[in-house]
């Protein structure tokens, strides 16, 4: 599985028999790859998960009522007037649907794997604090006495620096272990994450969104498989089968909602913040160049400052392009996913109107075959360690602004 957004499956005789629905399964994007497993095995795995994983059982109990409420609103959407002075209209009803989809996303973006990400980010903050302490100690060491009984000496600051460097080394080692565990957890979910991909997911602000999307997708797939089992168990109970299938369509809409949220976060928050950082760095670099002309005797210091400022501008530019590339991939995948949602809803409405159950289970199984394997989009590797650290610092700045 992976962090992607559109659906694909292999052509088969069954797909040709399902007409227009089968055609929608021919969609392929960079994020989705064809299934390597049979849907039957995946269904058995999902059933085992629901029986053994109490946490996910709680998620099931909490999310199903929200899905049912959303489905009820979706069913009445077409019957409402476009605008109304009093009472519900399509606009207000749509707003309620979006709010419930947001709630669904929050309920399903849960996984034990996230504890590793949280711990890694906490330790990364500790390393930043340690580096800041080292910079302070080195500055104070310059004017520290060689010997003193009341003040810290040069040796005292050397010891403090050595301790903080040891802290960084120890913390870095722990982060390395946590990264390996986190990567394995993601791979256990089905996300095909290499070391470079994992590094970028952890080092960029949008990486958090992409990991959350992968977790959401995995949970959606598992719940969908359970709904599939319930459809089969319902037998001739058309009303129950229709209800389960409707909940499945709502789950797809929750995926679409999260894609839209990521697009909005990139365009409305991350990119403007990066642009602000670039503007500040460029203004500072301009001031530095002016000072260089006015005070050539301070060239060594000012040239070092200018080099650091230009590195920030370069890193921010790389970061900006990366965010734009991710936004394009998310948008492309969302548009493909919306085609699948439209086909699924059309199938649901057809069954609701005609009362025919023939092909319903088959159609959803065919779609599930396209959900078995996913890939993270290609990620640009860091150019060098210095660039990596600069991007990590930019990420910390973006995250700190989000928390304000």
C-alpha positions as CSV (number, residue, x, y, z in Angstrom):
1,X,0.0,0.0,0.0
2,X,1.2,3.5,0.0
3,X,0.4,7.2,0.3
4,X,-1.6,7.7,-2.8
5,X,-4.8,8.8,-4.1
6,X,-6.3,7.0,-7.1
7,X,-7.5,3.5,-7.8
8,X,-6.5,0.9,-10.3
9,X,-6.9,-2.8,-11.0
10,X,-6.2,-5.4,-13.6
11,X,-8.6,-6.0,-16.4
12,X,-10.5,-9.2,-16.1
13,X,-13.6,-10.9,-17.6
14,X,-15.5,-9.8,-14.5
15,X,-14.6,-6.2,-15.1
16,X,-15.9,-6.3,-18.7
17,X,-19.2,-7.6,-17.4
18,X,-19.6,-4.7,-15.1
19,X,-19.8,-2.2,-17.9
20,X,-19.1,1.5,-17.1
21,X,-18.1,0.5,-13.6
22,X,-15.3,-1.7,-14.9
23,X,-14.0,1.1,-17.1
24,X,-13.3,3.3,-14.1
25,X,-10.9,0.7,-12.8
26,X,-8.5,1.3,-15.7
27,X,-7.2,4.4,-14.0
28,X,-3.5,4.4,-13.2
29,X,-1.5,7.2,-11.5
30,X,2.0,7.4,-10.2
31,X,0.7,6.7,-6.7
32,X,-1.2,3.5,-7.2
33,X,0.0,0.2,-8.6
34,X,-1.9,-2.8,-9.5
35,X,-2.7,-5.4,-6.8
36,X,-0.3,-8.3,-6.1
37,X,-2.7,-10.0,-3.7
38,X,-6.1,-11.5,-4.1
39,X,-9.0,-9.6,-2.5
40,X,-10.1,-12.8,-0.8
41,X,-6.9,-13.0,1.2
42,X,-7.1,-9.4,2.1
43,X,-10.6,-9.9,3.4
44,X,-9.5,-12.7,5.6
45,X,-6.7,-10.5,6.9
46,X,-9.1,-7.7,7.7
47,X,-11.4,-10.0,9.5
48,X,-8.5,-11.2,11.7
49,X,-7.5,-7.6,12.4
50,X,-11.0,-6.7,13.6
51,X,-11.1,-9.7,15.8
52,X,-7.6,-9.2,17.3
53,X,-7.1,-5.5,17.4
54,X,-9.2,-4.0,20.1
55,X,-8.1,-0.4,19.3
56,X,-9.4,-0.8,15.7
57,X,-12.6,-2.3,17.1
58,X,-13.1,1.0,19.0
59,X,-12.4,2.9,15.8
60,X,-15.1,0.8,14.0
61,X,-17.6,1.6,16.8
62,X,-16.9,5.3,16.7
63,X,-16.7,5.8,12.9
64,X,-19.8,3.8,11.7
65,X,-22.4,6.2,13.3
66,X,-20.6,9.1,11.6
67,X,-20.6,7.3,8.3
68,X,-24.3,6.5,8.6
69,X,-25.1,10.2,9.4
70,X,-23.1,11.3,6.4
71,X,-24.8,8.8,4.1
72,X,-28.2,10.1,5.3
73,X,-27.2,13.6,4.4
74,X,-25.8,12.5,1.0
75,X,-29.1,10.7,0.1
76,X,-31.2,13.8,0.7
77,X,-28.8,16.3,-1.0
78,X,-30.5,16.0,-4.4
79,X,-33.9,16.4,-2.9
80,X,-33.2,19.8,-1.2
81,X,-33.6,23.2,-2.9
82,X,-30.4,24.9,-4.0
83,X,-31.2,27.9,-1.8
84,X,-33.8,28.4,0.9
85,X,-34.5,31.3,3.2
86,X,-35.6,29.0,5.9
87,X,-34.6,25.4,6.6
88,X,-32.1,23.2,4.9
89,X,-30.8,23.7,1.4
90,X,-28.1,22.1,-0.6
91,X,-25.5,24.5,0.6
92,X,-26.1,24.0,4.3
93,X,-26.5,20.3,3.8
94,X,-23.2,20.1,2.0
95,X,-21.5,22.0,4.8
96,X,-22.8,19.4,7.3
97,X,-21.5,16.6,5.0
98,X,-18.0,18.2,4.9
99,X,-18.0,18.6,8.6
100,X,-18.8,14.9,9.1
101,X,-16.2,13.9,6.5
102,X,-13.7,15.9,8.5
103,X,-14.8,14.0,11.6
104,X,-14.4,10.7,9.8
105,X,-10.8,11.7,8.7
106,X,-9.9,12.5,12.3
107,X,-11.4,9.2,13.6
108,X,-9.5,7.1,11.0
109,X,-6.1,8.9,11.1
110,X,-5.0,6.7,14.0
111,X,-2.2,4.1,14.2
112,X,0.3,2.8,16.7
113,X,2.9,3.8,14.1
114,X,2.4,7.5,14.9
115,X,4.0,7.1,18.4
116,X,7.4,6.7,16.6
117,X,6.9,9.9,14.6
118,X,6.0,11.8,17.7
119,X,9.0,10.5,19.6
120,X,11.4,11.3,16.6
121,X,10.1,14.8,16.4
122,X,10.5,15.3,20.1
123,X,14.1,14.1,20.0
124,X,14.9,16.3,17.0
125,X,13.8,19.2,19.1
126,X,16.2,18.1,21.8
127,X,19.1,18.1,19.3
128,X,18.2,21.6,18.2
129,X,18.3,22.7,21.8
130,X,21.6,20.9,22.3
131,X,23.2,22.7,19.3
132,X,21.9,26.0,20.6
133,X,23.5,25.3,23.9
134,X,26.8,24.4,22.2
135,X,26.8,27.7,20.3
136,X,26.2,29.6,23.5
137,X,28.9,27.8,25.4
138,X,31.4,28.4,22.6
139,X,30.6,32.1,22.6
140,X,31.0,32.3,26.4
141,X,34.2,30.3,26.3
142,X,35.9,33.0,24.3
143,X,35.9,35.4,27.3
144,X,36.1,32.7,30.0
145,X,39.2,32.6,32.4
146,X,41.7,29.8,32.3
147,X,41.3,29.4,36.1
148,X,38.6,30.6,38.5
149,X,36.8,29.5,41.7
150,X,33.7,31.6,41.1
151,X,33.3,31.6,37.3
152,X,33.2,28.9,34.7
153,X,36.5,28.4,33.1
154,X,37.5,27.4,29.6
155,X,37.8,23.8,30.7
156,X,34.3,24.0,32.2
157,X,32.9,25.1,28.9
158,X,34.8,22.4,27.1
159,X,33.2,19.9,29.4
160,X,29.7,21.4,28.8
161,X,30.3,21.3,25.1
162,X,31.5,17.7,25.2
163,X,28.4,16.7,27.3
164,X,26.0,18.3,24.8
165,X,27.9,16.7,21.9
166,X,27.5,13.4,23.7
167,X,23.8,14.1,24.1
168,X,23.5,14.8,20.4
169,X,25.3,11.6,19.6
170,X,23.2,9.5,21.9
171,X,19.9,11.1,20.8
172,X,20.9,10.7,17.1
173,X,21.5,7.0,17.7
174,X,18.0,6.7,19.3
175,X,16.5,8.6,16.4
176,X,18.1,6.2,14.0
177,X,16.6,3.2,15.9
178,X,13.2,4.9,16.0
179,X,13.4,5.6,12.2
180,X,14.0,2.0,11.5
181,X,11.1,1.0,13.7
182,X,8.8,3.6,12.2
183,X,9.8,2.6,8.7
184,X,9.0,-1.0,9.5
185,X,5.6,0.0,11.0
186,X,4.8,1.8,7.8
187,X,5.9,-1.2,5.7
188,X,3.7,-3.4,7.9
189,X,0.8,-1.2,6.9
190,X,1.8,-1.8,3.3
191,X,3.6,1.4,2.6
192,X,6.6,0.8,0.4
193,X,8.9,3.3,2.1
194,X,12.6,3.4,1.4
195,X,15.2,5.1,3.6
196,X,15.3,8.3,1.5
197,X,11.6,8.4,1.3
198,X,11.2,8.0,5.1
199,X,13.8,10.7,5.6
200,X,11.9,13.2,3.5
201,X,8.6,12.3,5.1
202,X,10.1,13.0,8.5
203,X,12.0,16.1,7.4
204,X,9.3,18.0,5.5
205,X,6.1,19.5,7.0
206,X,3.9,17.9,4.3
207,X,5.5,14.6,5.2
208,X,3.2,14.5,8.2
209,X,0.2,14.9,6.0
210,X,1.4,12.2,3.6
211,X,1.9,9.7,6.5
212,X,-1.5,10.5,7.9
213,X,-3.0,9.9,4.4
214,X,-1.3,6.5,4.2
215,X,-2.7,5.6,7.6
216,X,-6.2,6.9,6.7
217,X,-6.1,4.8,3.5
218,X,-5.0,1.7,5.3
219,X,-7.9,2.1,7.8
220,X,-10.4,2.9,5.1
221,X,-9.3,-0.2,3.2
222,X,-9.7,-2.4,6.3
223,X,-13.1,-1.1,7.1
224,X,-14.1,-1.4,3.5
225,X,-13.1,-5.1,3.6
226,X,-15.2,-5.6,6.7
227,X,-18.2,-3.9,4.9
228,X,-17.6,-6.2,2.0
229,X,-17.9,-9.2,4.3
230,X,-21.1,-7.8,5.8
231,X,-22.5,-7.3,2.3
232,X,-21.9,-11.0,1.5
233,X,-23.3,-12.1,4.9
234,X,-26.5,-10.1,4.3
235,X,-27.4,-12.5,1.5
236,X,-30.8,-11.5,0.1
237,X,-31.2,-8.6,2.5
238,X,-31.1,-5.9,-0.1
239,X,-31.6,-3.1,2.4
240,X,-28.6,-4.1,4.5
241,X,-26.4,-4.6,1.5
242,X,-27.3,-1.2,0.1
243,X,-26.6,0.4,3.4
244,X,-23.1,-1.2,3.7
245,X,-22.3,-0.2,0.1
246,X,-23.4,3.3,0.8
247,X,-21.1,3.5,3.8
248,X,-18.3,2.3,1.6
249,X,-18.9,5.2,-0.8
250,X,-18.7,7.6,2.1
251,X,-15.4,6.1,3.1
252,X,-14.1,6.9,-0.4
253,X,-15.3,10.5,0.1
254,X,-13.4,10.8,3.3
255,X,-10.2,9.9,1.4
256,X,-11.2,12.6,-1.1
257,X,-11.7,15.1,1.7
258,X,-8.2,14.5,3.1
259,X,-6.7,15.0,-0.3
260,X,-8.4,18.4,-0.5
261,X,-7.2,19.2,3.0
262,X,-3.6,18.5,2.0
263,X,-3.9,20.6,-1.1
264,X,-5.4,23.5,0.9
265,X,-2.6,23.2,3.6
266,X,0.1,23.4,0.9
267,X,-1.4,26.3,-1.1
268,X,-2.9,28.4,1.8
269,X,-0.4,27.8,4.6
270,X,2.9,26.2,3.7
271,X,3.7,28.0,0.4
272,X,2.9,31.5,1.7
273,X,5.0,30.8,4.8
274,X,7.9,29.6,2.6
275,X,7.5,32.7,0.4
276,X,7.7,34.8,3.6
277,X,10.9,33.1,4.7
278,X,12.4,33.6,1.2
279,X,11.5,37.3,1.2
280,X,13.1,37.8,4.7
281,X,16.3,36.0,3.7
282,X,16.6,37.9,0.4
283,X,16.1,41.3,2.2
284,X,18.7,40.2,4.8
285,X,21.1,39.2,2.0
286,X,20.6,42.6,0.4
287,X,21.4,44.3,3.6
288,X,24.5,42.1,4.0
289,X,25.8,43.0,0.6
290,X,25.3,46.7,1.4
291,X,27.3,46.3,4.6
292,X,30.1,44.5,2.6
293,X,30.5,47.5,0.4
294,X,30.4,49.9,3.4
295,X,32.7,47.9,5.7
296,X,35.1,45.7,3.7
297,X,37.2,45.2,6.8
298,X,34.4,42.9,8.1
299,X,34.3,40.9,4.9
300,X,35.1,37.5,6.6
301,X,32.1,37.8,9.0
302,X,29.7,39.3,6.4
303,X,30.7,36.8,3.7
304,X,29.9,33.9,6.1
305,X,26.6,35.5,6.9
306,X,25.8,36.0,3.2
307,X,26.7,32.4,2.5
308,X,24.3,31.2,5.3
309,X,21.6,33.5,4.0
310,X,22.0,32.2,0.4
311,X,21.8,28.6,1.6
312,X,18.5,29.4,3.3
313,X,17.2,30.9,0.1
314,X,18.4,27.9,-1.9
315,X,16.9,25.4,0.6
316,X,13.6,27.3,0.7
317,X,13.4,27.3,-3.1
318,X,14.0,23.5,-3.1
319,X,11.4,23.1,-0.4
320,X,8.9,25.3,-2.3
321,X,9.3,23.3,-5.5
322,X,8.9,20.1,-3.5
323,X,5.7,21.3,-2.0
324,X,4.3,22.3,-5.4
325,X,5.2,19.0,-6.8
326,X,3.4,17.2,-4.0
327,X,0.4,19.4,-4.4
328,X,0.2,18.5,-8.1
329,X,0.4,14.8,-7.4
330,X,-2.3,15.1,-4.7
331,X,-4.5,17.0,-7.0
332,X,-4.0,14.6,-9.9
333,X,-4.8,11.6,-7.6
334,X,-7.8,13.4,-6.1
335,X,-9.3,14.0,-9.5
336,X,-8.9,10.3,-10.4
337,X,-10.4,9.3,-7.0
338,X,-13.4,11.5,-7.7
339,X,-14.1,9.6,-10.9
340,X,-14.2,6.4,-8.8
341,X,-16.4,8.0,-6.2
342,X,-18.8,9.2,-8.9
343,X,-19.0,5.6,-10.4
344,X,-19.4,4.1,-7.0
345,X,-22.2,6.5,-6.1
346,X,-23.9,5.9,-9.4
347,X,-23.8,2.1,-8.7
348,X,-25.3,2.8,-5.3
349,X,-28.1,4.9,-6.7
350,X,-28.8,2.4,-9.4
351,X,-29.2,-0.4,-6.8
352,X,-31.3,1.9,-4.6
353,X,-33.7,2.7,-7.5
354,X,-33.9,-0.6,-9.3
355,X,-33.6,-2.9,-6.3
356,X,-31.1,-5.1,-8.2
357,X,-28.2,-6.5,-6.2
358,X,-26.6,-8.4,-9.1
359,X,-23.0,-7.2,-9.6
360,X,-22.9,-5.1,-6.5
361,X,-20.5,-7.3,-4.5
362,X,-18.5,-8.1,-7.6
363,X,-18.1,-4.4,-8.4
364,X,-16.8,-3.5,-5.0
365,X,-14.5,-6.5,-5.0
366,X,-13.0,-5.3,-8.3
367,X,-12.4,-1.9,-6.8
368,X,-10.8,-3.5,-3.7
369,X,-8.3,-5.3,-6.0
370,X,-7.0,-1.9,-6.8
371,X,-6.5,-0.9,-3.2
372,X,-4.1,-3.7,-2.2
373,X,-0.9,-2.1,-3.1
374,X,0.2,1.6,-3.1
375,X,3.4,3.5,-3.5
376,X,4.6,6.8,-2.1
377,X,5.3,9.3,-4.9
378,X,8.9,9.8,-5.9
379,X,10.7,12.1,-3.5
380,X,13.6,14.3,-4.3
381,X,16.7,13.2,-2.3
382,X,18.6,15.7,-0.2
383,X,21.5,17.3,-2.1
384,X,23.8,17.2,0.8
385,X,23.9,17.0,4.6
386,X,24.0,20.8,4.9
387,X,20.9,21.1,2.7
388,X,19.2,18.4,4.8
389,X,19.8,20.3,8.0
390,X,18.6,23.6,6.5
391,X,15.4,22.0,5.3
392,X,14.9,20.4,8.7
393,X,15.3,23.9,10.3
394,X,12.8,25.3,7.8
395,X,10.4,22.5,8.7
396,X,10.7,23.4,12.4
397,X,9.9,27.0,11.6
398,X,6.8,26.0,9.7
399,X,5.7,23.6,12.4
400,X,6.2,26.3,15.1
401,X,4.0,28.7,13.2
402,X,1.3,26.0,12.9
403,X,1.3,25.7,16.7
404,X,0.8,29.4,17.4
